Amino acid sequence: MWDDVEMFHIDTFLPLIFSHLCGKMDKIRYRLVYNRQNTLNRQGTALVQVEAYLNQRKIYLKTNVYLKPECWSREGGTSH
């Protein structure tokens, strides 16, 4: 079932998850999070995740994007 997740656009998929978890649908806030677990893998890179926040609940979605620390800007939450 979860192998098909990549087919959905995030704006379509996340409301389905949150409506199941929270019931009420308000605005979902998204942000990119780099190295949430504060560890690097053997290649010296860390995962970029999407944090989705709704009604005081957060979920993290894996992007399968790995970046080196010097390629990420903490100020803007973006890659260089």
Sequence and secondary structure as in RCSB ss.txt:
>XXXX:A:sequence
MWDDVEMFHIDTFLPLIFSHLCGKMDKIRYRLVYNRQNTLNRQGTALVQVEAYLNQRKIYLKTNVYLKPECWSRE
GGTSH
>XXXX:A:secstr
 GGGGGGS HHHHHHHHHHHHHSS    EEEEEE TT    TTS EEEEEEEEETTEEEEEEEEEEE GGGEETT
TTEE 
